[in-house]
Amino acid sequence: MPERRHNVRFVVFMCTVTMATLISQAALAQRSIVAHEAFYKLRISILGGTLRTTVTETENGFAAKSVIKPAGFASLFMHGSIEERSEFTVDAGGIRPLRYDSSDTLSKKDKFMTFKFDWVNDVVSGKINDQDFIFEFEGEVHDRVSIQYELMHKLLNGVTSGDYALLDGDKLKQLQVSNIGTKTIKTPFGIFEAIGIQHRAKNSSRVSTLWCAEELGYLPVLIEQHRDGKRRVQAILTHYTPLDAESGR
């Protein structure tokens, strides 16, 4: 009888351990981005500006929007903005964009883009200015907005490097993403121990680095872009606010 009781206790113990492991794994797989609003001080070469990013929940997943505007001296002779928006779903496998819209009235020539992602037929269709656009793809592909949240989602679930396909305008770029370690980042919003996620397209001299803080759901607190070894773009976090799922505030 004592031996039988011992066996029963052992079985119960193993079942408890197994259930705890499964629950822990399930919780890890379900970790995802949250609705929020963030503001950044932006510098492109010697010109200043602002970057505002917003993520809200939708019926199908999330919608993320970024808006760049000139500020300070730059606003005296530069007008317009760059607005990009991506709608995407999120599951255990990652993020899948559904629609991407871009409006650039800040550059020398206005440019407008709309893409729709058909994951059943592996086709992206839409318009670049007045030209119809159709692109066939294989595997996973991201737009210029959803790629950031895909990297955040991967960090939340323990993935710090990999290869990604980015649809940048009418060109498909293969990005190589690597973890370059951690360092302390001081921002107007606070001081963070951030992990550096660096990506570049193959055969490109442009390197982008996102310094992401775990306590903000791996939101980038500092974004830097270098070309030919020189820093061209810097965005540093000035404010962050989680948003209520229902009110968006």
DRENFIVO-537153 format. One record per residue (C-alpha): residue in one letter; residue number from 1; y, x, z. Coordinates in nm, 3 decimals, decimal comma. Layout:
! residues N
+------+-----+---------+---------+---------+
! rest !  nr !       v !       u !       w !
+------+-----+---------+---------+---------+
!    A ! NUM !       Y !       X !       Z !
...
+------+-----+---------+---------+---------+
! end
This chain:
! residues 249
+------+-----+---------+---------+---------+
! rest !  nr !       v !       u !       w !
+------+-----+---------+---------+---------+
!    M !   1 !   0,000 !   0,000 !   0,000 !
!    P !   2 !   0,256 !   0,274 !   0,083 !
!    E !   3 !   0,185 !   0,441 !  -0,251 !
!    R !   4 !   0,241 !   0,111 !  -0,435 !
!    R !   5 !   0,570 !   0,054 !  -0,256 !
!    H !   6 !   0,673 !   0,406 !  -0,352 !
!    N !   7 !   0,596 !   0,334 !  -0,717 !
!    V !   8 !   0,792 !   0,006 !  -0,709 !
!    R !   9 !   1,092 !   0,181 !  -0,556 !
!    F !  10 !   1,070 !   0,454 !  -0,817 !
!    V !  11 !   1,062 !   0,198 !  -1,101 !
!    V !  12 !   1,360 !   0,011 !  -0,954 !
!    F !  13 !   1,549 !   0,340 !  -0,917 !
!    M !  14 !   1,480 !   0,440 !  -1,279 !
!    C !  15 !   1,584 !   0,095 !  -1,405 !
!    T !  16 !   1,910 !   0,124 !  -1,209 !
!    V !  17 !   1,980 !   0,468 !  -1,353 !
!    T !  18 !   1,900 !   0,347 !  -1,704 !
!    M !  19 !   2,126 !   0,042 !  -1,673 !
!    A !  20 !   2,410 !   0,254 !  -1,534 !
!    T !  21 !   2,373 !   0,495 !  -1,824 !
!    L !  22 !   2,375 !   0,214 !  -2,080 !
!    I !  23 !   2,681 !   0,054 !  -1,920 !
!    S !  24 !   2,858 !   0,389 !  -1,916 !
!    Q !  25 !   2,772 !   0,452 !  -2,283 !
!    A !  26 !   2,885 !   0,102 !  -2,379 !
!    A !  27 !   3,215 !   0,147 !  -2,199 !
!    L !  28 !   3,270 !   0,479 !  -2,377 !
!    A !  29 !   3,194 !   0,327 !  -2,718 !
!    Q !  30 !   3,440 !   0,046 !  -2,653 !
!    R !  31 !   3,735 !   0,268 !  -2,560 !
!    S !  32 !   4,014 !   0,202 !  -2,805 !
!    I !  33 !   4,388 !   0,217 !  -2,855 !
!    V !  34 !   4,617 !  -0,028 !  -2,677 !
!    A !  35 !   4,929 !  -0,214 !  -2,788 !
!    H !  36 !   5,241 !  -0,010 !  -2,719 !
!    E !  37 !   5,585 !   0,096 !  -2,835 !
!    A !  38 !   5,702 !   0,456 !  -2,852 !
!    F !  39 !   6,030 !   0,627 !  -2,942 !
!    Y !  40 !   6,072 !   0,985 !  -3,062 !
!    K !  41 !   6,362 !   1,218 !  -3,126 !
!    L !  42 !   6,309 !   1,343 !  -3,480 !
!    R !  43 !   6,424 !   1,659 !  -3,652 !
!    I !  44 !   6,356 !   1,732 !  -4,020 !
!    S !  45 !   6,473 !   2,086 !  -4,100 !
!    I !  46 !   6,831 !   2,079 !  -3,962 !
!    L !  47 !   6,878 !   1,702 !  -3,981 !
!    G !  48 !   6,830 !   1,462 !  -3,690 !
!    G !  49 !   6,678 !   1,117 !  -3,675 !
!    T !  50 !   6,469 !   0,874 !  -3,475 !
!    L !  51 !   6,107 !   0,762 !  -3,506 !
!    R !  52 !   5,988 !   0,435 !  -3,357 !
!    T !  53 !   5,619 !   0,341 !  -3,356 !
!    T !  54 !   5,481 !   0,003 !  -3,254 !
!    V !  55 !   5,121 !  -0,115 !  -3,220 !
!    T !  56 !   5,046 !  -0,485 !  -3,169 !
!    E !  57 !   4,722 !  -0,682 !  -3,155 !
!    T !  58 !   4,631 !  -0,921 !  -3,439 !
!    E !  59 !   4,347 !  -1,167 !  -3,501 !
!    N !  60 !   4,155 !  -0,898 !  -3,691 !
!    G !  61 !   4,246 !  -0,595 !  -3,483 !
!    F !  62 !   4,581 !  -0,416 !  -3,476 !
!    A !  63 !   4,900 !  -0,370 !  -3,675 !
!    A !  64 !   5,086 !  -0,039 !  -3,647 !
!    K !  65 !   5,438 !   0,021 !  -3,772 !
!    S !  66 !   5,655 !   0,331 !  -3,789 !
!    V !  67 !   6,027 !   0,342 !  -3,872 !
!    I !  68 !   6,227 !   0,658 !  -3,941 !
!    K !  69 !   6,608 !   0,644 !  -3,945 !
!    P !  70 !   6,876 !   0,915 !  -3,964 !
!    A !  71 !   7,081 !   0,978 !  -3,651 !
!    G !  72 !   7,380 !   1,181 !  -3,545 !
!    F !  73 !   7,541 !   1,396 !  -3,816 !
!    A !  74 !   7,271 !   1,301 !  -4,068 !
!    S !  75 !   7,366 !   0,931 !  -4,048 !
!    L !  76 !   7,712 !   1,012 !  -4,189 !
!    F !  77 !   7,575 !   1,087 !  -4,535 !
!    M !  78 !   7,217 !   0,956 !  -4,529 !
!    H !  79 !   7,144 !   0,584 !  -4,534 !
!    G !  80 !   6,830 !   0,376 !  -4,539 !
!    S !  81 !   6,497 !   0,417 !  -4,362 !
!    I !  82 !   6,129 !   0,489 !  -4,411 !
!    E !  83 !   5,913 !   0,202 !  -4,288 !
!    E !  84 !   5,533 !   0,211 !  -4,296 !
!    R !  85 !   5,291 !  -0,052 !  -4,168 !
!    S !  86 !   4,913 !  -0,061 !  -4,147 !
!    E !  87 !   4,678 !  -0,339 !  -4,044 !
!    F !  88 !   4,331 !  -0,228 !  -3,936 !
!    T !  89 !   4,016 !  -0,327 !  -3,753 !
!    V !  90 !   3,853 !  -0,127 !  -3,474 !
!    D !  91 !   3,485 !  -0,104 !  -3,385 !
!    A !  92 !   3,246 !   0,153 !  -3,238 !
!    G !  93 !   3,249 !   0,342 !  -3,570 !
!    G !  94 !   3,626 !   0,382 !  -3,575 !
!    I !  95 !   3,925 !   0,235 !  -3,755 !
!    R !  96 !   3,921 !   0,066 !  -4,097 !
!    P !  97 !   4,254 !  -0,011 !  -4,265 !
!    L !  98 !   4,292 !  -0,353 !  -4,426 !
!    R !  99 !   4,645 !  -0,333 !  -4,567 !
!    Y ! 100 !   4,918 !  -0,072 !  -4,594 !
!    D ! 101 !   5,286 !  -0,126 !  -4,682 !
!    S ! 102 !   5,557 !   0,136 !  -4,725 !
!    S ! 103 !   5,930 !   0,106 !  -4,796 !
!    D ! 104 !   6,125 !   0,430 !  -4,845 !
!    T ! 105 !   6,499 !   0,384 !  -4,901 !
!    L ! 106 !   6,591 !   0,712 !  -4,733 !
!    S ! 107 !   6,467 !   0,957 !  -4,996 !
!    K ! 108 !   6,653 !   1,035 !  -5,319 !
!    K ! 109 !   6,455 !   0,769 !  -5,506 !
!    D ! 110 !   6,349 !   0,441 !  -5,345 !
!    K ! 111 !   5,972 !   0,401 !  -5,329 !
!    F ! 112 !   5,767 !   0,097 !  -5,232 !
!    M ! 113 !   5,390 !   0,078 !  -5,190 !
!    T ! 114 !   5,139 !  -0,192 !  -5,100 !
!    F ! 115 !   4,765 !  -0,127 !  -5,071 !
!    K ! 116 !   4,480 !  -0,364 !  -4,988 !
!    F ! 117 !   4,144 !  -0,222 !  -4,881 !
!    D ! 118 !   3,830 !  -0,399 !  -5,005 !
!    W ! 119 !   3,546 !  -0,256 !  -4,795 !
!    V ! 120 !   3,282 !  -0,474 !  -4,961 !
!    N ! 121 !   3,345 !  -0,323 !  -5,305 !
!    D ! 122 !   3,493 !   0,011 !  -5,185 !
!    V ! 123 !   3,817 !  -0,043 !  -5,376 !
!    V ! 124 !   4,185 !  -0,005 !  -5,287 !
!    S ! 125 !   4,425 !  -0,209 !  -5,500 !
!    G ! 126 !   4,798 !  -0,266 !  -5,491 !
!    K ! 127 !   5,131 !  -0,147 !  -5,628 !
!    I ! 128 !   5,338 !   0,169 !  -5,627 !
!    N ! 129 !   5,686 !   0,047 !  -5,718 !
!    D ! 130 !   5,616 !  -0,170 !  -6,027 !
!    Q ! 131 !   5,291 !   0,000 !  -6,125 !
!    D ! 132 !   4,956 !  -0,160 !  -6,043 !
!    F ! 133 !   4,720 !   0,069 !  -5,859 !
!    I ! 134 !   4,339 !   0,064 !  -5,829 !
!    F ! 135 !   4,134 !   0,331 !  -5,658 !
!    E ! 136 !   3,760 !   0,345 !  -5,595 !
!    F ! 137 !   3,635 !   0,533 !  -5,292 !
!    E ! 138 !   3,318 !   0,628 !  -5,108 !
!    G ! 139 !   3,273 !   0,639 !  -4,734 !
!    E ! 140 !   3,572 !   0,615 !  -4,498 !
!    V ! 141 !   3,934 !   0,636 !  -4,612 !
!    H ! 142 !   4,267 !   0,601 !  -4,428 !
!    D ! 143 !   4,631 !   0,542 !  -4,509 !
!    R ! 144 !   4,920 !   0,749 !  -4,372 !
!    V ! 145 !   4,959 !   0,528 !  -4,064 !
!    S ! 146 !   4,601 !   0,441 !  -3,973 !
!    I ! 147 !   4,493 !   0,807 !  -3,979 !
!    Q ! 148 !   4,693 !   0,878 !  -3,660 !
!    Y ! 149 !   4,525 !   0,594 !  -3,473 !
!    E ! 150 !   4,185 !   0,696 !  -3,605 !
!    L ! 151 !   4,241 !   1,040 !  -3,451 !
!    M ! 152 !   4,355 !   0,878 !  -3,125 !
!    H ! 153 !   4,048 !   0,652 !  -3,126 !
!    K ! 154 !   3,821 !   0,950 !  -3,184 !
!    L ! 155 !   3,983 !   1,142 !  -2,896 !
!    L ! 156 !   3,930 !   0,843 !  -2,666 !
!    N ! 157 !   3,561 !   0,864 !  -2,750 !
!    G ! 158 !   3,521 !   1,240 !  -2,720 !
!    V ! 159 !   3,553 !   1,349 !  -3,086 !
!    T ! 160 !   3,807 !   1,627 !  -3,142 !
!    S ! 161 !   3,737 !   1,752 !  -3,495 !
!    G ! 162 !   3,600 !   1,642 !  -3,831 !
!    D ! 163 !   3,679 !   1,574 !  -4,196 !
!    Y ! 164 !   3,878 !   1,270 !  -4,310 !
!    A ! 165 !   3,990 !   1,118 !  -4,641 !
!    L ! 166 !   4,360 !   1,025 !  -4,662 !
!    L ! 167 !   4,510 !   0,809 !  -4,938 !
!    D ! 168 !   4,862 !   0,955 !  -4,971 !
!    G ! 169 !   5,037 !   0,756 !  -5,243 !
!    D ! 170 !   4,808 !   0,767 !  -5,545 !
!    K ! 171 !   4,632 !   1,085 !  -5,433 !
!    L ! 172 !   4,322 !   1,117 !  -5,217 !
!    K ! 173 !   4,342 !   1,415 !  -4,983 !
!    Q ! 174 !   4,059 !   1,564 !  -4,782 !
!    L ! 175 !   4,184 !   1,650 !  -4,433 !
!    Q ! 176 !   4,024 !   1,909 !  -4,209 !
!    V ! 177 !   4,089 !   1,826 !  -3,845 !
!    S ! 178 !   4,039 !   2,077 !  -3,564 !
!    N ! 179 !   4,100 !   2,106 !  -3,190 !
!    I ! 180 !   4,337 !   2,395 !  -3,113 !
!    G ! 181 !   4,320 !   2,365 !  -2,734 !
!    T ! 182 !   4,552 !   2,233 !  -2,465 !
!    K ! 183 !   4,897 !   2,325 !  -2,339 !
!    T ! 184 !   5,173 !   2,182 !  -2,124 !
!    I ! 185 !   5,429 !   1,984 !  -2,324 !
!    K ! 186 !   5,768 !   1,900 !  -2,173 !
!    T ! 187 !   5,934 !   1,590 !  -2,319 !
!    P ! 188 !   6,230 !   1,369 !  -2,220 !
!    F ! 189 !   5,970 !   1,114 !  -2,107 !
!    G ! 190 !   5,778 !   1,355 !  -1,885 !
!    I ! 191 !   5,554 !   1,660 !  -1,869 !
!    F ! 192 !   5,202 !   1,631 !  -2,009 !
!    E ! 193 !   4,891 !   1,844 !  -2,041 !
!    A ! 194 !   4,819 !   1,769 !  -2,405 !
!    I ! 195 !   4,537 !   1,845 !  -2,646 !
!    G ! 196 !   4,637 !   1,983 !  -2,985 !
!    I ! 197 !   4,481 !   1,816 !  -3,288 !
!    Q ! 198 !   4,568 !   1,994 !  -3,610 !
!    H ! 199 !   4,504 !   1,876 !  -3,964 !
!    R ! 200 !   4,571 !   2,002 !  -4,312 !
!    A ! 201 !   4,467 !   1,904 !  -4,662 !
!    K ! 202 !   4,244 !   2,147 !  -4,846 !
!    N ! 203 !   4,442 !   2,408 !  -5,044 !
!    S ! 204 !   4,770 !   2,298 !  -4,879 !
!    S ! 205 !   5,021 !   2,513 !  -4,689 !
!    R ! 206 !   5,136 !   2,210 !  -4,488 !
!    V ! 207 !   4,986 !   2,186 !  -4,139 !
!    S ! 208 !   5,043 !   1,892 !  -3,904 !
!    T ! 209 !   4,979 !   1,914 !  -3,530 !
!    L ! 210 !   4,960 !   1,622 !  -3,287 !
!    W ! 211 !   4,988 !   1,710 !  -2,917 !
!    C ! 212 !   4,817 !   1,412 !  -2,752 !
!    A ! 213 !   4,828 !   1,308 !  -2,384 !
!    E ! 214 !   4,518 !   1,151 !  -2,230 !
!    E ! 215 !   4,718 !   0,946 !  -1,976 !
!    L ! 216 !   4,893 !   0,768 !  -2,266 !
!    G ! 217 !   4,570 !   0,689 !  -2,448 !
!    Y ! 218 !   4,602 !   1,013 !  -2,647 !
!    L ! 219 !   4,936 !   0,909 !  -2,792 !
!    P ! 220 !   5,107 !   1,211 !  -2,951 !
!    V ! 221 !   5,389 !   1,328 !  -2,724 !
!    L ! 222 !   5,487 !   1,598 !  -2,973 !
!    I ! 223 !   5,434 !   1,600 !  -3,349 !
!    E ! 224 !   5,499 !   1,913 !  -3,553 !
!    Q ! 225 !   5,465 !   1,990 !  -3,921 !
!    H ! 226 !   5,474 !   2,341 !  -4,063 !
!    R ! 227 !   5,487 !   2,451 !  -4,426 !
!    D ! 228 !   5,430 !   2,813 !  -4,523 !
!    G ! 229 !   5,441 !   2,900 !  -4,154 !
!    K ! 230 !   5,786 !   2,747 !  -4,093 !
!    R ! 231 !   5,844 !   2,434 !  -3,889 !
!    R ! 232 !   5,983 !   2,156 !  -4,106 !
!    V ! 233 !   5,938 !   1,848 !  -3,887 !
!    Q ! 234 !   5,936 !   1,787 !  -3,512 !
!    A ! 235 !   5,914 !   1,456 !  -3,324 !
!    I ! 236 !   5,920 !   1,454 !  -2,944 !
!    L ! 237 !   5,850 !   1,151 !  -2,724 !
!    T ! 238 !   6,152 !   0,999 !  -2,546 !
!    H ! 239 !   6,009 !   0,665 !  -2,431 !
!    Y ! 240 !   5,677 !   0,480 !  -2,413 !
!    T ! 241 !   5,601 !   0,120 !  -2,311 !
!    P ! 242 !   5,262 !  -0,060 !  -2,309 !
!    L ! 243 !   5,292 !  -0,405 !  -2,466 !
!    D ! 244 !   5,145 !  -0,729 !  -2,335 !
!    A ! 245 !   4,873 !  -0,851 !  -2,574 !
!    E ! 246 !   5,009 !  -1,207 !  -2,588 !
!    S ! 247 !   5,384 !  -1,160 !  -2,583 !
!    G ! 248 !   5,402 !  -0,825 !  -2,759 !
!    R ! 249 !   5,641 !  -0,710 !  -2,486 !
+------+-----+---------+---------+---------+
! end
